[in-house]
Amino acid sequence: MPDVMIELDLSTPWEPQELAKPRRRRWLAVVVVAVLTAGLLVSAGPRPPTGPVFTLDFQVLSIGAAGGRVIATRYRPAGVGAELEAVRLRDGAPLWSRVIDLTQHLTYVTDRVVVLMTESDDQNGPANTLTAIDAATGAIRWERHAVRLVGSTADRILVEDVTGVLEEFSYTEFDNPAVNQPAEQRDKRFLGLDQATGTAAWELRVPKGTITSVSWTGGDGELTAFKELTPTGLLRERDLRTGAVTATHQLDWSGPVANYTTGADQVVIYRAGERGADVYNRTTGRPLWHWPGDGQRWDMLYACLPDRYCTSDGTGLTTLDARTGRPAWHIDRYDSVLRAGPDSIVVAAFLRTDPAPAEIAVVDARTGAIRQRVVDWHVVQTFTGGRTIVWRPLNVRDALVGIVDRRSGRVGVLGRAPDWYGQPDCVVDGDMLACVAVGTLSAWRLP
């Protein structure tokens, strides 16, 4: 299967010509896009892009991918219930399958395990069950009951023990919904589980009033940090593999907290019962500046660039200088950051109320100037290995699938996807893209 991609120059309007009708087989669909209009720039030779490497077309519910495998949950082709099926990602060859309960949901996939979660409640609180399946064989490795999944690393699964926790009594609401609401107030117990065996490699008890936070990588959702902030302003950072404290920082602050984030050498604290946030130097503990917010309850600052914070204010995207808190630049309409690089960021407009596709733009990271707009393409909102995957309908059933170049804003077309409509769910593993749209799984080779 050749690695072929066509780039679209979006500075001029473009419409596809009539595309070749694909020859279909049940487990394999190879379709060829005919010659596109003169506005396309060919970047990988004269051959047109191809369709998916393979498809699974029977009521696929969800997918995950790692280690060269794609794992799918789907309704059983014969009989009732659901099954978990593993296929080789490069060609769709079946590897194993097993029957699962309809209440079990695919949570994530690693090279070693497939993690399912069953969520339920009883008179004592959440009665969740975490089940780890061997990714190579489909055999059950281990199960854990009454836990809530937090995330995973290369060899650890971080969970919270929720035995006896009644969630309806976990929060305290303030009368004014516009101010920062206090964080969950109860004692907590965290476990760092060995991914292969499910045994607890470490345990941590966090007292009421101490707030924990975790950080993930943007590409694949792997945990990168675990922190605690006490009511006295002591920030602890822990090793995710051992649970040991790796660093402590004392902030010149104390009191109830709603939330906090860290980035570079700063800590952003949202005081409970107040508006906005205070930014502290993590090394010295001293306050740097105050962000007043804009009165919306769920407003947050997040580090979108090395020296910038971003926030969505309802009208668009605003960036603040991380050293001073002064506004750096603002763009209207675009409210979400998809990808960030040293000199440009890819932004999207997701908060529109009309059903039109999300708009994408490539923005100069220093000035906020829009370098390129990408219109009429839907954005796939998922972990996709640092790439922005998009699609656009060709007719009521078929679509084009592509990748947005982070610097130029051009869309590299992977090919034509048959039976693709609605909002797809996609994952990336290595140079392979797997997507589910309306119950059909399709796998694509990325250039």
N, C-alpha and C positions, 0 to 999 in steps of 0.2 A: 504493500500500500504506500504510494508515494506521499511524502510530506509536502503538501502543496497548499499555498495560501495566496489569496488575492487581496490586495489592499484597495480600499475605497477612498478616493479623494473626495471628502465631504464638503469641499468649498463650492461645489456645484451640485445641483439636484441630480439625483440618480434614480433610475427605475430599471429593474432587471428585464431582459428580453424573455421570450418564452423559453422555459427550461425543458430539457429532455425528460420525457416520462421515464421513471425508474422501473427496472425489472425487479420484482419483489420475490423474496423467499421468506419463509417463516422466521428463520433464525439469522438471516443475513440480508441486509439491504445495502446495496452499493448504488449510489445515484451520482450522476455527473451533471454539474451545472454547465449549461451551454455558454457560448461566448457572451460576455457581459458588454455593456455599452462602453464607449470610448472614454468615459470619465474614470475608469478603473485603471489602477497602476499595477502591472504584474510585477511581483517581487520574487517569485520563485520559479521562473521558467514559464514556457508558453502553455503548459498543460492546465486545464481547469481544475478547481478544487473538487474533492470527492465527498461522498456522503459518509455516514457512520461506518466504522469498522464492523460492527455487528449490532443487532437489536434483540431485546427480549420483549415480547409484545403481549404478555399476559398479566394484567392487573398488578403491576409492580407498585408497591406502596412507598418504599423509602430505600435509600442506598447509602453505602459508605465504601471507601476504597483505601487500600494500603497494601504494601508488599506485593504489588502486581496483581491483586485480586479486587474484584468488585463484589460486595456483599449486598444482596437485595432481600427485602421482605416482600412477600407477595401472597395473594390469595392462592390457594391450592388449585391446580388445573382440574383436578377431579376430587370430589368430596368437599367437606366443609373445613373451615379453619384457615390457618396461614402456615407458610413455611419460610425458612431462611435458606437462601440459595447462594452458593459461591461459584463464580465463574472466573476464568482467566481473563484479565483485562485486555491483553493484547489481541485476543482473537475470539473471546466468548466461549471457550471450551469449558464444559461443566466440570466442577471439581468435587462438590459435595452439596447435599441438602439435608435439612432436618425439619420436622414439624415443630412449630412453636404455637404458643397460645396467642389468641387475638389481642390479649391485654399486654403482651410484651412488645416494647417499642425499641427499635434500633437506635442506640444512643451514639456510639462512635465505633470506629474500627482502627486497629493498629496492625503492625506486621505480625503480632503474636496472638491477639485476642479480638473477638467481636463481643461488644458489651451491649446487653439488653437490659431494659429497665421496665419493671411492672410497678405502676403507681396505684395505690389503693389506701383506704383509711379504715380504721376501726375505732372502738371506744377509747383506745389509748393514744390515738394520733396516727400519723402516717405509717403504713405497713408496707413500704416499698421493698421490692426485691431486685437486687442487682445480680445478673447472671453473666458469667464470662464464658464464651465459647472459644475453643481452639480454632484459630483462623485457618490452620492448615488442614485439619481433619473434620471439623464440625462437632467434635465431642465436647461435652460440658466439662469445663475445668473446675469451676467453683461457683458458689452462690453466697450472697450476703443479704441479710434481711434487715429491715428498718434502717436503711441508710439513704442519704440523698447524695447523688453524684455532684462533685464540684468540678473535677477535670482530671486530666492525665498528663504524665510526662512520658519519657522513653521507657521507663520500667516501673512507674508508680501510678496508682489510681488514688486520687484524693477524694474521700467521702466524708460526710458528716453523719454521725450517729443520731438518728431522730427518734430513738426509743422513748416513748412516753411524752413526746412533744405534741401539744395541742396547738395547732397553728393559729386558731382563731383568737388565742389569748397571748400572742407573741408580740403584738405591736401596740404602741400608744400613739393615738392621733392627737394633734393639736387642733384647736378650734379654727385657726386660720389656715386654710389649705394652700395659701400662696407662699408660706414660709417653708423652710426645710423641715421635713418630718423626721422624727428621731428614728434611729436604726432599731432593728429587732433587739429586744431586751430579754435575754435569757442566757443561762449557761450553755455552752456548746462543747461538743467533743468531736475532734477530727481524727481520722485514721489515714495513714499513708499505707495503702495496701500494695503488696507485691503483685505485679500484673500477672505473673504466671500462676501463682498459687492462691492468691486472695488472702494470705496471712498478713497481719498487721506488722509492717516494718517499723512503724513508730506511731505514737499516740500523743495527742495534745488536748488538754482541757483548757478552755477559754472562759473566764468568768464573765458574768453579766456586766455589761458596761464597756467591755473591750470589744472593739470592732475589727473584724478581719477583712482582708481584701486579697484578691488574686489577680494576676495578669496573664494574658495569653499572647502568643504570637499571632500576627495578623493573617499569616498564610494558611496554617493548618489547625489553629485552635489549641496547640499544646501549651500547657501551663508553663510559665517562666518565673513566677514569683509568688510567694505567700507572705503576707505581712499582718501584723497586729498593731492597733493603736489603742492605748489605755486611756482612761479618763484623765490621767495626769499628764498626757502629752508624750508618753514614751512610745516610740515607734520601734518595733522589732521586725527584722527580716529573717526568714527561715529557709534552710535548705530543703527543697522538696523531696529529696531522696532520703534524708535522715531525720528531718524535723528539727535539726539543731539550729540554734540562733547563730546567724552569720554576721549580723550587724545590729547596733542599737543607736538610736538618735533621740535626744531629748529636745522637744519643741517647747518654745516659750508660750505655752498654751495649755489650758485645761478646761474641762467641762463636757457636757453631752454633745455628741456628734451625730449628724445624719448620715454622712458619707465622707469619704476621702479618696484621693488618688495621688499617685506619685509619678514623677517623671524627671529625668535628668537629675539635678540636685535640688529638687523642690518637692514640697508636699502641699496639696490643695485640700483644705478642710472646709466642709460645709457644716456650720454650727447649727444644731437643732434649735428650731424656733426663730431663726433669723433668715434673712435673705442673702443670696449671693454666697461668696466664698472668700477665705483668707489664704494667701499663698505664703509659705514659709521656706526659708533656706534649710534644707535637710541637714547640712553639716553643722551650721552654727545654731540652728533652732530659732533664729530670729524672724519676725514677720517682715515680709517684703512689700506686699501691696494687697489691697482689698478689691474684689470684683463685686459690684453691686447687683449683678444679674439684671434681668428685665421683667421680673415679676411672674414668670411662668414657673409652675411648680416643678417641672422636671428638667429645668435648665441645668446644664453641666458644662464645665470646661474639660477639654481633653487635649492632650499633647498630640497635635497633628503633624508638626514639623519640629526639628531639633530646637528651634528658638521661638516657637509659636504655640499658643493655645488656640483652639477653635471652639466656636459655640454657634448654635442655630437659634436665632431669635424670633422665628416666625415669618420673617421677611426674606431671609437668606442666610449667608454664612459670614461670620465676623472672625477675624484673627486678632489676637492680642500679643504684644511683645512679652515674652516670658520674663524678662528682667524687670520691666517697669509696669506691666499691665495696661499700657496705653494701646488703643486700637491701632492696628497696623494697616489693615485694609478690609473692605466689605464688598461682597458681591450679592446682588439681589437674586432671588428665585432658587438658586442652588443651595441646598441645606445639609448635604451629607458628603463626607469624604470617603471615596472608595479606595484610593491608593495614594500614597505619598512618596515622593522621591526628593532628592536633594535640591532640585531646581524647579520641579513642577508637581502639581497634585491633580488627581482626577476627581471631580466632584459630580454630584447628581442632584436632581430635583425629585425628591420622593414624597413630599408632603402636599402635592397637588391633589385636589379633590376630584378632578375630572379623570376619565379612564385612559387618557392618552399615555403613550409610553414615557418612561422616565427620560428626562433630558440629561445628557452628559456633557461635560466641558473639561478641557485641559487648561489649567490656570497656572500662571507664573507664580511660583512660591514666594518670591520676594515682593512683587508689586500687586498681585491679585488680578493682573490683566488677563483676560480670556484669550488664550492662544488659538483654540479651536473648539467649535461646538459640534457635538454629535447628536443629531435629532432623529426621531422616529425609530430608535432602537430600544428594546426592553433590556433592562439590566438584570442579570441573574444574581440575586443577593445570597451569597453563600461563601464558604471558604473555598477558594479556587486557586490556591498556590500562588498568591500575589498577582494574579491576572484578573482583568475585568472581562468577564464573558457576557456577550450580548446576543440578542436575536431579534429578528424582525419578520412579521408574517408576509408570506407571498400570496396566500389565498386563505380560505377558511380552514384549511387543514395543514398546510406545509409552511415552513419557515426557512430563513437563512440563519446560520449560526456563525458567530465571529468573535474576535478578540480585539479590544481597544488598545492601541499602542499608547503607552503612558505619556510619551513625549510629543508625538505628532498629532494624536487624536484620531488617526485613521483607523478604520476597522478592517482587520484582516479576516476575510471570509473563509471559514473552514469548509462550508458546503451547505447542501440543502438537506433539511431534516423533514422526513415524511411524518405525518400525523403528529405535529408539534403545535400545540396551542395551549392557552392557559399559562400559568406561572411555573416554569420548570424548577427542579431541584438538582443542583450539579455539584460534583466533587472532582478534584484533580489528584492524580497520583503519578508522579514523574511526568512523562510526556503524554499521558492519557487523560482525557476528559470523559466523565460519565455523567449522563443527565437522565432524569425521569420527567416525562411530560405526558400527562393524561394516561398514566399507567404503563407507558412504554419506556423501556430503558434503551438508550443509545450510547455507544462509546465512540469517541473521536480521538484521532491521533493529533497532538498539537505540534506545530512546527518548532 
